[in-house]
Amino acid sequence: METAAARAALPPAGVPAEDGRTRDRVGNLLLEHGPQTAAELAARLGVSAAAVRRHLDGLVAAGRVAEREAPGTQRGRGRPARHFTLTDAGRSAFPHAYDDLALTALRFVAEHGGPDAVRAVAEQQLSGLAERCSTAVESAEAAAGSGAVVDRAQVLAAALTAEGYAATASAISSGGQLCQHHCPVAHVAAEFPQLCEAETAVISKLVGTHVQRLATIAHGDGICTTHIPAPLTLRAEQRAGNKATSARPVPAGRATAPRAGASTRTTPSIDRERTPA
């Protein structure tokens, strides 16, 4: 899996490798020393201010750097000094230790509060996700006028995708299937399955029926797969339809006559093995 550090080391598409490395150096300077002017960055890099300005323009266009007026400057003749600073997107390109921090925190909770305390933390963490996805599902139902389980799963998949789960939903013979191709907390959930359990409970609540987790990324599977059973009434109708299709009546006039010597009894008989006395 490509890490944030590996992505940060690659230049953006269409940017020469040398320019990409220089832009990374500019980003590192802004991370280490905070907001700076183009002249300050040029002095630290040992290049011209015009060259730095070109790289800064590219970073601003990519959303990784923002340009702001330097605090305390007075407007007058000439262009006021401008400071350049990293945006949230720019900071996200650098490595983070969020997983390690989350693991440390949950290990502390588990040691002092036990599994139930970890489960409470997981449920609290997912409560915001459940609320946002619930709003999306209810809005879609109101617009489409459909509350079928599979339809709810389709809407839920779109809502989860917006949250970073890369989810899809499909209809299968036994109901529906929700697949999540990415798990933002897979590394943590591998040690604390309460996260997966809480997430499964949220999915069950949002689709309106009991669901069953078949696979999870946290346990080494390629995709998180959740089975959504069809309602009992629908499955009964499907079974009845299959029986009606298989029991075809014999057309009139084509009934076969009984063979000679064959029994004409209409009551069922049970053959039993004779046991010698």
SULZIHU-V21795 format. One line per field, one symbol per residue. ss: DSSP state (H for helix, E for strand, L for the rest). Layout:
ss=???
This chain:
ss=LLLHHHHHHLLLLLLLHHHHHHHHHHHHHHHHHLLELHHHHHHHHLLLHHHHHHHHHHHHHLLLEEEEELLLLLLLLLLLLEEEEELHHHHHLLLLLHHHHHHHHHHHHHHHHHHHHHHHHHHHHHHHHHHHHHHHHHHHHHHHLLLLHHHHHHHHHHHHHHLLLLEEEEEELLEEEEEELLLLLHHHHLLLLHHHHHHHHHHHHHHLLLEEEEELHHHLLLLEEEEEELLHHHHHHHHHHHHHHHLLLLLLLLLLLLLLLLLLLLLLLLLLLLLLL
